[in-house]
Amino acid sequence: MENTVREVPQITKKEVVYDGYFKVEEYTIKDGNVEYTREVFNRGNGVAGIVYDTVKEKYLFVQQFRGPVEGVMIEIVAGSLDIEGEKPEEALKREIVEEMGYKVDLINHLKDFYVSPGGCSEVCSLFYVEVSEKVAEGGGIDNENIEVVEVDYLGATGTLFWEMNDETGEFIPPYQLIDAKSIVGVSIVENNRIVSDMANVLTQARMRTM
């Protein structure tokens, strides 16, 4: 039986159908003899970072109201590439000053990923960041009312930290990450930490047997 290579669908036309705070485009797609349209949410590309304060020895998150979820969320710091030609690293440094008030000491790229490729064109560039000095008030711009949340450790499952309920004596997670960029970021950093810890244990074990 002869294998046939399926022709890759092609985008033949892009048209802006809504242009407000964000854009919505209509893509015309040709798939073989079939042609159809899909709406694509275009908000530009974004940046996000796991921020660690090397002086306080705490991870820094942001707390803010999010309209689509109708409530307040705890997230890693993030923003959009708003300035033409701006590199992701520079965009994240700007966002950290605006939202947290900190100057960046170290920034390392972790991964780029699509946020929701079924209907959104955004690519998020994720970084690990270290800070030590606060140089601005923070709090965000355009009525964002952002607050910084400090945590001692990340937690391998996305739970930031646990506290005891005085009435029941049970340990509960007061904050939990429920957005993709934060879960991806915490998972990568924690996985790297676990691998590093295992490597150190194996190295020490080998040295004891020498």
N, C-alpha and C positions, 0 to 999 in steps of 0.2 A: 504494500500500500504506500503510495507516494505521499510524502508530507508536504503540505502547502503552508506557505508563510502568509499569515493574515496581514493585510495592509493596515498600517497604523492610521487611525483617524487623524484628520488634519483640521486645524482651525482656519477657516477661510475669511472670517470677518469678526471685528470687534467694534461694538458700538456702546457708548455711554448712554444709559437710560435714566440714571439719576446721579446728580452731582451736588452733594451737600457736604456735611462734615466728613462723610466717606463717599465713595463712589460705588455704583452698581453698574456692571457692564453686561451686555448680552453678547455671548459668543455664538457664532454660527459654526457648526461642526459638520464636516463631511466624513462619513464612515461608509466607504464603498459607494454603493448607489443611494445610500440614505443620507439625508441632510436634516439636522435638527438644531435647536437653539437651547442654550443653558444660561441662566443668570449667574454671574460671578461677583461676589463681594470683594471689592478692591479697596483695602485700607492702607496699602503700602506695606513695606516690610518692617519688622520690629526687632528689638533687642531686649535681652533680659539677663539678669546676673544674680548669682548666689554671692552675697556680700558677707565678708567676715571681718570684724573689727579686731585687729591684732593686739590692741591695748586692753580692751575690755574682755577679750577672748570670748566673744559672743557673735552669733550670726544675726544679721539685721534683715528684717522683713518689713513690708509696708502694709498698713491697714487702711482701706478706703471703701467708700460706697461704690457699688457696681450696679448700674441700672438694669442690665439684662437679667441679673440674678435677684434683683429686688432686695438687696441687703449688703451688709459689710463683709468684705473678704480679707483674708490674710494671704499675701502673695510675695513672691520675690519681686524685686524692683524691675520695672520694664518700661518701655516706651517705643515710640515710632521714629523712623528715619525721616524727620521733618525737613531737614535742610538738604538741598540738592548737592550731591557730591560728598555728603558727609559719610565717613566710614563708620561701620557698626561700633568699633571701639570708642570712637569719639562721641557717638550718639549716647552710648551707655554712660560714659563719664559725665556728660551733660545731664542726663536723667538722674544720676546719683546725687549730683549737687542740687538739682531742683527739688527732688523728692526727699532726700535724706540729709542734705547739707554737708556731705563728706567729700573730701578730695581723694581721688583714687591713687593708691601706692603701687598696686600690682593688678594686672588684668590678663587672664589667660583664656583663650578661646576653647570651648568644650565641644560644641556641636551646632550645626544648622539643621532646622527641620521645618516642614510644613505644619502649620497650626491646624488646619482643617481643609485638606485638599479637595474634598467633595464639593465645596462651594465657595472657598476663599483662597485667594492667591498669595496670602501672606506667608513669608518665610521668616522665622524667628532665629536670630543668632544668639546663642547662649554662651555666657562667660562665667568664670570664677574670678571674684574680685576681692582684694584685700584693701582695707582702709584703716586709718589710725587717727586722722585729724579732721575735726569738724570746722568747716570754713564758711558756712552759710546757715541760714535758719532752716531751710528745707520746707516741707509741707506741700510742695507741688505748686502748680500754676493753674489759672483758669478755674478757681474755686474747687480744686481737687480735695482739699482738706485731708491731706495724707498724714498719718502718724507712723512713726517708726516703732517696730516691735522687736525687742531683743530676746534671743533664745540661747540657751547654753549649748544645746546640741540639736542635730537635725532629726534623728529618728529614722530608721531604715524604711518605715512604711509610710512616710509622709506626715506623720504626726509630729508636730514640733516639740512639744514637751508635755509632761503629765503633772497633774496636781491632785491632792487628796480632797475628796468631798467630805467636809466636816460632819455632815449628818449621817452618811452611809459608811464612811471609812474606805470607800473605793477610790482607786486612782482613775482619773478620767482625762481625756485630752481636751483642754480648753480651746485649742485652735487646731483646725485640720485643713490641709491643703486640698482644694477641690478643682483647681485649674491645671491644664496640661503643662504649661511651661514650668510651673513651680514643682509639680510632681516629677517631671523629667529632670529638672535641675538637681533637686534633692537626691534623686535616685542615682544620678551619675556621680555626684560628689561622695555620697555614702558608699557606693560600690568601689570607687577608687580608694577610699579610706580603708575599707575592709580588705581589699587586695593588698594594700600597702602594709597593713597590720599583719596579715598572714605571711607576707614575705619577710618581715622583721622577725617573726616567731621562728620561721624555718631557718633563717640566717643564724639566730642565736642558738638554735638546737644543733646546727652543724658545728658551730664554734665550740660548744660544750663537749662534743665527741672527738675533737681533735687532740 
